[in-house]
Amino acid sequence: MCTVAIGEAGKTGDWRSLRPVIDHGKCIPSVKKKSACFLCWLYCPEGVVKAAIPVAIDLDY
């Protein structure tokens, strides 16, 4: 299994044109307070979404 390589291309947060927001009312891990779903982690670039409870987005990368 690979490990996440945060920042291989340097800090890329200033490249974005939109700011991602998590709706914690609809986020299954945040609502149920246990590991589940994490589709955001699966589809977002590597190392951006922290698969923890609550889910967080690293806006620097």
N, C-alpha and C positions, 0 to 999 in steps of 0.2 A: 504494500500500500504506500502511496506517495505521501509526503508531508507537504503542508501548505508553505509556499514560498512567498511570504508577504513582502511586497515592495521590490520584486525583481526589476521592474521597470522604473523604480523610484516612486515618489508620491504622485499619484495620478488623479487625485480628487479634484483638482482645478480644471481637469479636462471636461467634466460633466456639464451638460446643459440643463439638466433637471436634478433636483435634490430628492433622493429616495426617502420615503416615509413609511414606517411600519404602523399599521392600524392594529394596536394591541388588543382591541375588542374583537377582531376577527382572527388573530394569530392563535392557532391551536396550542402551541407550547405556552404562550402567555396566559391563555384562558384556563387551561387544565393544570398548569404548573408542573408539567412533566414532559419528557422528551417525546415528541410526536411531530409528524409532518416535515418541517424544515425544507419545504419546497423552495423557499427563498434562497436558502443556502445552496441547494442543488443547482439553481439556474443563474445565480449571480456570479460575477467573476471571483476567482479563487482568493480567499482570505478577506473578502469584503464583509460578509455576514458572519457574525459570531454565533455559532449554534449553541447558545446557552439559554438559560431562562433568567430574565427575559431576553428575547432575541435583540441583538444590537447591530447597527451598521457602522463600519469604520469609514467615515467620510473622507479620510486622507488617501484612501486607495480605491 
